[in-house]
Amino acid sequence: MTTQVFKVAGMTCGHCVASVTEEITAIDGVAEVRIELVPGEVSDVTVDSEAPLDVELVRAAVDEAGYDLVV
């Protein structure tokens, strides 16, 4: 199991968290997503997966949810 922390900007509420969680969970190999919401700031998104995730896959998932991955 691998744990990675990503930074996501633009989330403000529980609906935002649910959207990002849903999109990242859809990536093959993802076991769990935990988000420490900081409304209107950059939030930590911790992802447990079978193997390290390609940052571009995570970026695409976050974009699909309507938010921005901060690198």
mmCIF file as gemmi writes it, N, C-alpha and C atoms, coordinates in Angstrom:
data_model
loop_
_atom_site.group_PDB
_atom_site.id
_atom_site.type_symbol
_atom_site.label_atom_id
_atom_site.label_alt_id
_atom_site.label_comp_id
_atom_site.label_asym_id
_atom_site.label_entity_id
_atom_site.label_seq_id
_atom_site.pdbx_PDB_ins_code
_atom_site.Cartn_x
_atom_site.Cartn_y
_atom_site.Cartn_z
_atom_site.occupancy
_atom_site.B_iso_or_equiv
_atom_site.pdbx_formal_charge
_atom_site.auth_seq_id
_atom_site.auth_asym_id
_atom_site.pdbx_PDB_model_num
ATOM 1 N N . MET Axp A 1 ? 0.847 -1.179 0 1 0 ? 1 A 1
ATOM 2 C CA . MET Axp A 1 ? 0 0 0 1 0 ? 1 A 1
ATOM 3 C C . MET Axp A 1 ? 0.89 1.239 0 1 0 ? 1 A 1
ATOM 4 N N . THR Axp A 2 ? 0.509 2.221 -0.786 1 0 ? 2 A 1
ATOM 5 C CA . THR Axp A 2 ? 1.241 3.481 -0.907 1 0 ? 2 A 1
ATOM 6 C C . THR Axp A 2 ? 0.336 4.616 -0.453 1 0 ? 2 A 1
ATOM 7 N N . THR Axp A 3 ? 0.9 5.585 0.259 1 0 ? 3 A 1
ATOM 8 C CA . THR Axp A 3 ? 0.146 6.772 0.663 1 0 ? 3 A 1
ATOM 9 C C . THR Axp A 3 ? 0.808 7.989 0.045 1 0 ? 3 A 1
ATOM 10 N N . GLN Axp A 4 ? -0.01 8.81 -0.629 1 0 ? 4 A 1
ATOM 11 C CA . GLN Axp A 4 ? 0.474 10.05 -1.224 1 0 ? 4 A 1
ATOM 12 C C . GLN Axp A 4 ? -0.429 11.186 -0.766 1 0 ? 4 A 1
ATOM 13 N N . VAL Axp A 5 ? 0.166 12.37 -0.624 1 0 ? 5 A 1
ATOM 14 C CA . VAL Axp A 5 ? -0.615 13.548 -0.258 1 0 ? 5 A 1
ATOM 15 C C . VAL Axp A 5 ? -0.543 14.538 -1.416 1 0 ? 5 A 1
ATOM 16 N N . PHE Axp A 6 ? -1.726 14.956 -1.867 1 0 ? 6 A 1
ATOM 17 C CA . PHE Axp A 6 ? -1.837 15.936 -2.941 1 0 ? 6 A 1
ATOM 18 C C . PHE Axp A 6 ? -2.457 17.21 -2.376 1 0 ? 6 A 1
ATOM 19 N N . LYS Axp A 7 ? -2.18 18.329 -3.006 1 0 ? 7 A 1
ATOM 20 C CA . LYS Axp A 7 ? -2.735 19.618 -2.599 1 0 ? 7 A 1
ATOM 21 C C . LYS Axp A 7 ? -3.785 20.03 -3.626 1 0 ? 7 A 1
ATOM 22 N N . VAL Axp A 8 ? -4.986 20.367 -3.149 1 0 ? 8 A 1
ATOM 23 C CA . VAL Axp A 8 ? -6.075 20.758 -4.041 1 0 ? 8 A 1
ATOM 24 C C . VAL Axp A 8 ? -6.62 22.113 -3.6 1 0 ? 8 A 1
ATOM 25 N N . ALA Axp A 9 ? -6.755 23.022 -4.569 1 0 ? 9 A 1
ATOM 26 C CA . ALA Axp A 9 ? -7.272 24.365 -4.299 1 0 ? 9 A 1
ATOM 27 C C . ALA Axp A 9 ? -8.705 24.489 -4.787 1 0 ? 9 A 1
ATOM 28 N N . GLY Axp A 10 ? -9.479 25.33 -4.101 1 0 ? 10 A 1
ATOM 29 C CA . GLY Axp A 10 ? -10.812 25.689 -4.566 1 0 ? 10 A 1
ATOM 30 C C . GLY Axp A 10 ? -11.965 25.024 -3.846 1 0 ? 10 A 1
ATOM 31 N N . MET Axp A 11 ? -11.695 24.047 -2.99 1 0 ? 11 A 1
ATOM 32 C CA . MET Axp A 11 ? -12.787 23.384 -2.282 1 0 ? 11 A 1
ATOM 33 C C . MET Axp A 11 ? -13.249 24.254 -1.112 1 0 ? 11 A 1
ATOM 34 N N . THR Axp A 12 ? -14.564 24.311 -0.921 1 0 ? 12 A 1
ATOM 35 C CA . THR Axp A 12 ? -15.102 25.16 0.151 1 0 ? 12 A 1
ATOM 36 C C . THR Axp A 12 ? -16.069 24.448 1.086 1 0 ? 12 A 1
ATOM 37 N N . CYS Axp A 13 ? -16.534 23.24 0.723 1 0 ? 13 A 1
ATOM 38 C CA . CYS Axp A 13 ? -17.6 22.615 1.521 1 0 ? 13 A 1
ATOM 39 C C . CYS Axp A 13 ? -17.583 21.095 1.38 1 0 ? 13 A 1
ATOM 40 N N . GLY Axp A 14 ? -18.494 20.453 2.078 1 0 ? 14 A 1
ATOM 41 C CA . GLY Axp A 14 ? -18.606 19.011 2.036 1 0 ? 14 A 1
ATOM 42 C C . GLY Axp A 14 ? -18.925 18.479 0.652 1 0 ? 14 A 1
ATOM 43 N N . HIS Axp A 15 ? -19.696 19.228 -0.14 1 0 ? 15 A 1
ATOM 44 C CA . HIS Axp A 15 ? -20.007 18.794 -1.506 1 0 ? 15 A 1
ATOM 45 C C . HIS Axp A 15 ? -18.723 18.742 -2.339 1 0 ? 15 A 1
ATOM 46 N N . CYS Axp A 16 ? -17.858 19.724 -2.147 1 0 ? 16 A 1
ATOM 47 C CA . CYS Axp A 16 ? -16.574 19.742 -2.856 1 0 ? 16 A 1
ATOM 48 C C . CYS Axp A 16 ? -15.759 18.502 -2.5 1 0 ? 16 A 1
ATOM 49 N N . VAL Axp A 17 ? -15.701 18.208 -1.204 1 0 ? 17 A 1
ATOM 50 C CA . VAL Axp A 17 ? -14.959 17.04 -0.723 1 0 ? 17 A 1
ATOM 51 C C . VAL Axp A 17 ? -15.521 15.766 -1.353 1 0 ? 17 A 1
ATOM 52 N N . ALA Axp A 18 ? -16.85 15.649 -1.384 1 0 ? 18 A 1
ATOM 53 C CA . ALA Axp A 18 ? -17.494 14.46 -1.954 1 0 ? 18 A 1
ATOM 54 C C . ALA Axp A 18 ? -17.16 14.317 -3.438 1 0 ? 18 A 1
ATOM 55 N N . SER Axp A 19 ? -17.162 15.423 -4.176 1 0 ? 19 A 1
ATOM 56 C CA . SER Axp A 19 ? -16.872 15.382 -5.615 1 0 ? 19 A 1
ATOM 57 C C . SER Axp A 19 ? -15.44 14.924 -5.882 1 0 ? 19 A 1
ATOM 58 N N . VAL Axp A 20 ? -14.495 15.502 -5.165 1 0 ? 20 A 1
ATOM 59 C CA . VAL Axp A 20 ? -13.086 15.146 -5.354 1 0 ? 20 A 1
ATOM 60 C C . VAL Axp A 20 ? -12.852 13.695 -4.927 1 0 ? 20 A 1
ATOM 61 N N . THR Axp A 21 ? -13.445 13.304 -3.802 1 0 ? 21 A 1
ATOM 62 C CA . THR Axp A 21 ? -13.307 11.929 -3.321 1 0 ? 21 A 1
ATOM 63 C C . THR Axp A 21 ? -13.832 10.931 -4.351 1 0 ? 21 A 1
ATOM 64 N N . GLU Axp A 22 ? -15.004 11.222 -4.919 1 0 ? 22 A 1
ATOM 65 C CA . GLU Axp A 22 ? -15.611 10.331 -5.915 1 0 ? 22 A 1
ATOM 66 C C . GLU Axp A 22 ? -14.714 10.162 -7.136 1 0 ? 22 A 1
ATOM 67 N N . GLU Axp A 23 ? -14.18 11.278 -7.65 1 0 ? 23 A 1
ATOM 68 C CA . GLU Axp A 23 ? -13.351 11.216 -8.858 1 0 ? 23 A 1
ATOM 69 C C . GLU Axp A 23 ? -12.029 10.486 -8.613 1 0 ? 23 A 1
ATOM 70 N N . ILE Axp A 24 ? -11.381 10.746 -7.476 1 0 ? 24 A 1
ATOM 71 C CA . ILE Axp A 24 ? -10.096 10.095 -7.205 1 0 ? 24 A 1
ATOM 72 C C . ILE Axp A 24 ? -10.305 8.613 -6.896 1 0 ? 24 A 1
ATOM 73 N N . THR Axp A 25 ? -11.388 8.286 -6.202 1 0 ? 25 A 1
ATOM 74 C CA . THR Axp A 25 ? -11.677 6.891 -5.875 1 0 ? 25 A 1
ATOM 75 C C . THR Axp A 25 ? -11.888 6.058 -7.145 1 0 ? 25 A 1
ATOM 76 N N . ALA Axp A 26 ? -12.316 6.699 -8.229 1 0 ? 26 A 1
ATOM 77 C CA . ALA Axp A 26 ? -12.558 5.998 -9.496 1 0 ? 26 A 1
ATOM 78 C C . ALA Axp A 26 ? -11.267 5.567 -10.195 1 0 ? 26 A 1
ATOM 79 N N . ILE Axp A 27 ? -10.121 6.095 -9.758 1 0 ? 27 A 1
ATOM 80 C CA . ILE Axp A 27 ? -8.836 5.708 -10.353 1 0 ? 27 A 1
ATOM 81 C C . ILE Axp A 27 ? -8.515 4.279 -9.912 1 0 ? 27 A 1
ATOM 82 N N . ASP Axp A 28 ? -8.108 3.433 -10.857 1 0 ? 28 A 1
ATOM 83 C CA . ASP Axp A 28 ? -7.755 2.046 -10.557 1 0 ? 28 A 1
ATOM 84 C C . ASP Axp A 28 ? -6.703 1.965 -9.459 1 0 ? 28 A 1
ATOM 85 N N . GLY Axp A 29 ? -6.947 1.117 -8.482 1 0 ? 29 A 1
ATOM 86 C CA . GLY Axp A 29 ? -5.975 0.877 -7.438 1 0 ? 29 A 1
ATOM 87 C C . GLY Axp A 29 ? -6.147 1.726 -6.191 1 0 ? 29 A 1
ATOM 88 N N . VAL Axp A 30 ? -7.022 2.734 -6.242 1 0 ? 30 A 1
ATOM 89 C CA . VAL Axp A 30 ? -7.221 3.602 -5.079 1 0 ? 30 A 1
ATOM 90 C C . VAL Axp A 30 ? -8.078 2.875 -4.049 1 0 ? 30 A 1
ATOM 91 N N . ALA Axp A 31 ? -7.567 2.817 -2.802 1 0 ? 31 A 1
ATOM 92 C CA . ALA Axp A 31 ? -8.268 2.138 -1.715 1 0 ? 31 A 1
ATOM 93 C C . ALA Axp A 31 ? -9.04 3.125 -0.846 1 0 ? 31 A 1
ATOM 94 N N . GLU Axp A 32 ? -8.444 4.294 -0.577 1 0 ? 32 A 1
ATOM 95 C CA . GLU Axp A 32 ? -9.085 5.257 0.314 1 0 ? 32 A 1
ATOM 96 C C . GLU Axp A 32 ? -8.615 6.666 -0.003 1 0 ? 32 A 1
ATOM 97 N N . VAL Axp A 33 ? -9.532 7.635 0.176 1 0 ? 33 A 1
ATOM 98 C CA . VAL Axp A 33 ? -9.222 9.057 0.004 1 0 ? 33 A 1
ATOM 99 C C . VAL Axp A 33 ? -9.671 9.781 1.271 1 0 ? 33 A 1
ATOM 100 N N . ARG Axp A 34 ? -8.766 10.568 1.847 1 0 ? 34 A 1
ATOM 101 C CA . ARG Axp A 34 ? -9.097 11.376 3.024 1 0 ? 34 A 1
ATOM 102 C C . ARG Axp A 34 ? -8.743 12.827 2.715 1 0 ? 34 A 1
ATOM 103 N N . ILE Axp A 35 ? -9.674 13.723 2.987 1 0 ? 35 A 1
ATOM 104 C CA . ILE Axp A 35 ? -9.45 15.135 2.677 1 0 ? 35 A 1
ATOM 105 C C . ILE Axp A 35 ? -9.577 15.971 3.947 1 0 ? 35 A 1
ATOM 106 N N . GLU Axp A 36 ? -8.542 16.759 4.189 1 0 ? 36 A 1
ATOM 107 C CA . GLU Axp A 36 ? -8.558 17.712 5.291 1 0 ? 36 A 1
ATOM 108 C C . GLU Axp A 36 ? -8.944 19.06 4.684 1 0 ? 36 A 1
ATOM 109 N N . LEU Axp A 37 ? -10.241 19.382 4.748 1 0 ? 37 A 1
ATOM 110 C CA . LEU Axp A 37 ? -10.761 20.577 4.091 1 0 ? 37 A 1
ATOM 111 C C . LEU Axp A 37 ? -10.331 21.844 4.809 1 0 ? 37 A 1
ATOM 112 N N . VAL Axp A 38 ? -9.758 22.769 4.035 1 0 ? 38 A 1
ATOM 113 C CA . VAL Axp A 38 ? -9.459 24.119 4.5 1 0 ? 38 A 1
ATOM 114 C C . VAL Axp A 38 ? -10.228 25.028 3.536 1 0 ? 38 A 1
ATOM 115 N N . PRO Axp A 39 ? -11.477 25.415 3.895 1 0 ? 39 A 1
ATOM 116 C CA . PRO Axp A 39 ? -12.341 26.158 2.967 1 0 ? 39 A 1
ATOM 117 C C . PRO Axp A 39 ? -11.669 27.386 2.353 1 0 ? 39 A 1
ATOM 118 N N . GLY Axp A 40 ? -11.683 27.423 1.02 1 0 ? 40 A 1
ATOM 119 C CA . GLY Axp A 40 ? -11.147 28.558 0.281 1 0 ? 40 A 1
ATOM 120 C C . GLY Axp A 40 ? -9.633 28.598 0.191 1 0 ? 40 A 1
ATOM 121 N N . GLU Axp A 41 ? -8.966 27.631 0.775 1 0 ? 41 A 1
ATOM 122 C CA . GLU Axp A 41 ? -7.5 27.576 0.753 1 0 ? 41 A 1
ATOM 123 C C . GLU Axp A 41 ? -7.068 26.302 0.032 1 0 ? 41 A 1
ATOM 124 N N . VAL Axp A 42 ? -5.838 25.873 0.278 1 0 ? 42 A 1
ATOM 125 C CA . VAL Axp A 42 ? -5.337 24.623 -0.3 1 0 ? 42 A 1
ATOM 126 C C . VAL Axp A 42 ? -5.546 23.51 0.727 1 0 ? 42 A 1
ATOM 127 N N . SER Axp A 43 ? -6.233 22.447 0.319 1 0 ? 43 A 1
ATOM 128 C CA . SER Axp A 43 ? -6.544 21.331 1.206 1 0 ? 43 A 1
ATOM 129 C C . SER Axp A 43 ? -5.651 20.133 0.892 1 0 ? 43 A 1
ATOM 130 N N . ASP Axp A 44 ? -5.3 19.379 1.939 1 0 ? 44 A 1
ATOM 131 C CA . ASP Axp A 44 ? -4.531 18.145 1.766 1 0 ? 44 A 1
ATOM 132 C C . ASP Axp A 44 ? -5.476 17.005 1.407 1 0 ? 44 A 1
ATOM 133 N N . VAL Axp A 45 ? -5.126 16.283 0.361 1 0 ? 45 A 1
ATOM 134 C CA . VAL Axp A 45 ? -5.886 15.106 -0.068 1 0 ? 45 A 1
ATOM 135 C C . VAL Axp A 45 ? -4.935 13.917 0.051 1 0 ? 45 A 1
ATOM 136 N N . THR Axp A 46 ? -5.207 13.028 1.011 1 0 ? 46 A 1
ATOM 137 C CA . THR Axp A 46 ? -4.369 11.863 1.249 1 0 ? 46 A 1
ATOM 138 C C . THR Axp A 46 ? -4.999 10.663 0.553 1 0 ? 46 A 1
ATOM 139 N N . VAL Axp A 47 ? -4.202 9.995 -0.281 1 0 ? 47 A 1
ATOM 140 C CA . VAL Axp A 47 ? -4.709 8.88 -1.074 1 0 ? 47 A 1
ATOM 141 C C . VAL Axp A 47 ? -3.894 7.63 -0.765 1 0 ? 47 A 1
ATOM 142 N N . ASP Axp A 48 ? -4.6 6.568 -0.36 1 0 ? 48 A 1
ATOM 143 C CA . ASP Axp A 48 ? -3.982 5.254 -0.194 1 0 ? 48 A 1
ATOM 144 C C . ASP Axp A 48 ? -4.298 4.445 -1.444 1 0 ? 48 A 1
ATOM 145 N N . SER Axp A 49 ? -3.261 3.854 -2.034 1 0 ? 49 A 1
ATOM 146 C CA . SER Axp A 49 ? -3.456 3.081 -3.261 1 0 ? 49 A 1
ATOM 147 C C . SER Axp A 49 ? -2.503 1.902 -3.298 1 0 ? 49 A 1
ATOM 148 N N . GLU Axp A 50 ? -2.781 0.965 -4.198 1 0 ? 50 A 1
ATOM 149 C CA . GLU Axp A 50 ? -1.967 -0.247 -4.329 1 0 ? 50 A 1
ATOM 150 C C . GLU Axp A 50 ? -0.544 0.067 -4.773 1 0 ? 50 A 1
ATOM 151 N N . ALA Axp A 51 ? -0.392 1.096 -5.595 1 0 ? 51 A 1
ATOM 152 C CA . ALA Axp A 51 ? 0.908 1.515 -6.115 1 0 ? 51 A 1
ATOM 153 C C . ALA Axp A 51 ? 0.885 3.036 -6.26 1 0 ? 51 A 1
ATOM 154 N N . PRO Axp A 52 ? 2.048 3.671 -6.365 1 0 ? 52 A 1
ATOM 155 C CA . PRO Axp A 52 ? 2.063 5.125 -6.543 1 0 ? 52 A 1
ATOM 156 C C . PRO Axp A 52 ? 1.229 5.55 -7.758 1 0 ? 52 A 1
ATOM 157 N N . LEU Axp A 53 ? 0.48 6.615 -7.587 1 0 ? 53 A 1
ATOM 158 C CA . LEU Axp A 53 ? -0.38 7.117 -8.667 1 0 ? 53 A 1
ATOM 159 C C . LEU Axp A 53 ? 0.361 8.117 -9.538 1 0 ? 53 A 1
ATOM 160 N N . ASP Axp A 54 ? 0.068 8.084 -10.815 1 0 ? 54 A 1
ATOM 161 C CA . ASP Axp A 54 ? 0.578 9.071 -11.765 1 0 ? 54 A 1
ATOM 162 C C . ASP Axp A 54 ? -0.093 10.407 -11.445 1 0 ? 54 A 1
ATOM 163 N N . VAL Axp A 55 ? 0.709 11.432 -11.247 1 0 ? 55 A 1
ATOM 164 C CA . VAL Axp A 55 ? 0.179 12.75 -10.899 1 0 ? 55 A 1
ATOM 165 C C . VAL Axp A 55 ? -0.818 13.242 -11.958 1 0 ? 55 A 1
ATOM 166 N N . GLU Axp A 56 ? -0.586 12.916 -13.217 1 0 ? 56 A 1
ATOM 167 C CA . GLU Axp A 56 ? -1.495 13.377 -14.272 1 0 ? 56 A 1
ATOM 168 C C . GLU Axp A 56 ? -2.873 12.718 -14.164 1 0 ? 56 A 1
ATOM 169 N N . LEU Axp A 57 ? -2.915 11.468 -13.698 1 0 ? 57 A 1
ATOM 170 C CA . LEU Axp A 57 ? -4.213 10.822 -13.467 1 0 ? 57 A 1
ATOM 171 C C . LEU Axp A 57 ? -4.968 11.525 -12.356 1 0 ? 57 A 1
ATOM 172 N N . VAL Axp A 58 ? -4.252 11.881 -11.3 1 0 ? 58 A 1
ATOM 173 C CA . VAL Axp A 58 ? -4.876 12.594 -10.176 1 0 ? 58 A 1
ATOM 174 C C . VAL Axp A 58 ? -5.322 13.977 -10.638 1 0 ? 58 A 1
ATOM 175 N N . ARG Axp A 59 ? -4.477 14.663 -11.421 1 0 ? 59 A 1
ATOM 176 C CA . ARG Axp A 59 ? -4.834 15.99 -11.926 1 0 ? 59 A 1
ATOM 177 C C . ARG Axp A 59 ? -6.121 15.918 -12.763 1 0 ? 59 A 1
ATOM 178 N N . ALA Axp A 60 ? -6.22 14.917 -13.62 1 0 ? 60 A 1
ATOM 179 C CA . ALA Axp A 60 ? -7.414 14.764 -14.464 1 0 ? 60 A 1
ATOM 180 C C . ALA Axp A 60 ? -8.66 14.527 -13.608 1 0 ? 60 A 1
ATOM 181 N N . ALA Axp A 61 ? -8.524 13.718 -12.55 1 0 ? 61 A 1
ATOM 182 C CA . ALA Axp A 61 ? -9.658 13.441 -11.664 1 0 ? 61 A 1
ATOM 183 C C . ALA Axp A 61 ? -10.093 14.711 -10.928 1 0 ? 61 A 1
ATOM 184 N N . VAL Axp A 62 ? -9.118 15.458 -10.433 1 0 ? 62 A 1
ATOM 185 C CA . VAL Axp A 62 ? -9.418 16.7 -9.709 1 0 ? 62 A 1
ATOM 186 C C . VAL Axp A 62 ? -10.036 17.728 -10.663 1 0 ? 62 A 1
ATOM 187 N N . ASP Axp A 63 ? -9.494 17.829 -11.882 1 0 ? 63 A 1
ATOM 188 C CA . ASP Axp A 63 ? -10.072 18.718 -12.894 1 0 ? 63 A 1
ATOM 189 C C . ASP Axp A 63 ? -11.522 18.346 -13.201 1 0 ? 63 A 1
ATOM 190 N N . GLU Axp A 64 ? -11.79 17.051 -13.33 1 0 ? 64 A 1
ATOM 191 C CA . GLU Axp A 64 ? -13.143 16.571 -13.616 1 0 ? 64 A 1
ATOM 192 C C . GLU Axp A 64 ? -14.116 16.986 -12.506 1 0 ? 64 A 1
ATOM 193 N N . ALA Axp A 65 ? -13.621 17.023 -11.281 1 0 ? 65 A 1
ATOM 194 C CA . ALA Axp A 65 ? -14.456 17.437 -10.142 1 0 ? 65 A 1
ATOM 195 C C . ALA Axp A 65 ? -14.628 18.958 -10.11 1 0 ? 65 A 1
ATOM 196 N N . GLY Axp A 66 ? -13.795 19.68 -10.872 1 0 ? 66 A 1
ATOM 197 C CA . GLY Axp A 66 ? -13.943 21.135 -10.952 1 0 ? 66 A 1
ATOM 198 C C . GLY Axp A 66 ? -12.965 21.92 -10.073 1 0 ? 66 A 1
ATOM 199 N N . TYR Axp A 67 ? -11.865 21.274 -9.666 1 0 ? 67 A 1
ATOM 200 C CA . TYR Axp A 67 ? -10.915 21.933 -8.783 1 0 ? 67 A 1
ATOM 201 C C . TYR Axp A 67 ? -9.51 21.847 -9.366 1 0 ? 67 A 1
ATOM 202 N N . ASP Axp A 68 ? -8.54 22.449 -8.658 1 0 ? 68 A 1
ATOM 203 C CA . ASP Axp A 68 ? -7.181 22.527 -9.196 1 0 ? 68 A 1
ATOM 204 C C . ASP Axp A 68 ? -6.176 21.801 -8.318 1 0 ? 68 A 1
ATOM 205 N N . LEU Axp A 69 ? -5.379 20.925 -8.947 1 0 ? 69 A 1
ATOM 206 C CA . LEU Axp A 69 ? -4.283 20.274 -8.255 1 0 ? 69 A 1
ATOM 207 C C . LEU Axp A 69 ? -3.131 21.254 -8.192 1 0 ? 69 A 1
ATOM 208 N N . VAL Axp A 70 ? -2.582 21.45 -6.997 1 0 ? 70 A 1
ATOM 209 C CA . VAL Axp A 70 ? -1.463 22.361 -6.804 1 0 ? 70 A 1
ATOM 210 C C . VAL Axp A 70 ? -0.19 21.533 -6.694 1 0 ? 70 A 1
ATOM 211 N N . VAL Axp A 71 ? 0.801 21.843 -7.539 1 0 ? 71 A 1
ATOM 212 C CA . VAL Axp A 71 ? 2.049 21.074 -7.51 1 0 ? 71 A 1
ATOM 213 C C . VAL Axp A 71 ? 3.15 21.955 -6.964 1 0 ? 71 A 1
